[in-house]
Amino acid sequence: MNLLLRNIPAAVFVRDAQSGQVLFMNDQAADILGVSMKEALGKTLADSGTGITPEGKAGLSGAVRGT
């Protein structure tokens, strides 16, 4: 599964539902967010240097889900 997620052409990142910490990010997501998986792993998107604030996170989540 890891290999599939790494090679899918879409941006994929997985966050912990409780803490918001990044658990996985493929290269496409890293390019879009401007940080490497190594930089983001175990941090929230706001803490990883993406520039995504907690307020902006709700908009990002909605955009990802298509709502």
C-alpha positions in Angstrom: 0.0 0.0 0.0 2.8 2.4 0.8 4.3 1.9 -2.6 0.9 2.6 -4.2 0.5 5.8 -2.2 4.0 7.0 -3.0 3.5 6.5 -6.8 -0.1 7.7 -7.3 -0.1 10.8 -9.4 -2.3 12.7 -7.0 -1.1 14.5 -3.9 -1.8 12.3 -0.8 -1.2 13.1 2.8 -2.4 11.4 5.9 -3.0 13.1 9.2 -3.8 11.7 12.6 -7.5 12.5 13.3 -6.9 13.4 16.9 -3.6 15.3 16.9 -3.4 16.5 13.3 0.1 15.2 13.0 1.3 14.2 9.5 1.7 10.4 9.3 2.4 10.2 5.6 2.9 12.4 2.6 3.8 11.5 -1.0 6.2 13.5 -3.2 3.3 15.2 -5.0 1.8 16.5 -1.7 5.3 17.6 -0.6 5.7 19.6 -3.8 2.4 21.3 -3.3 2.9 22.1 0.4 6.5 23.1 -0.1 8.0 20.8 2.6 9.5 17.3 2.5 7.9 14.4 4.2 10.9 14.3 6.6 10.2 17.9 7.6 6.4 17.3 8.1 6.4 13.9 9.7 5.1 13.9 13.2 4.2 17.6 13.0 0.9 19.4 12.3 0.7 21.2 9.0 0.9 24.5 10.8 4.1 23.5 12.6 5.8 21.9 9.6 6.4 25.2 7.8 3.7 24.8 5.2 2.2 28.1 6.0 -1.2 26.4 6.6 -2.8 27.9 9.7 -5.3 26.1 11.8 -8.0 28.4 10.3 -6.9 27.5 6.8 -6.9 23.8 7.6 -10.7 23.7 7.5 -10.7 25.1 4.0 -8.0 22.7 2.9 -9.9 19.7 4.3 -13.1 20.8 2.5 -11.2 21.2 -0.8 -9.7 17.8 -0.4 -13.1 16.2 0.3 -14.7 18.2 -2.5 -17.1 20.1 -0.3 
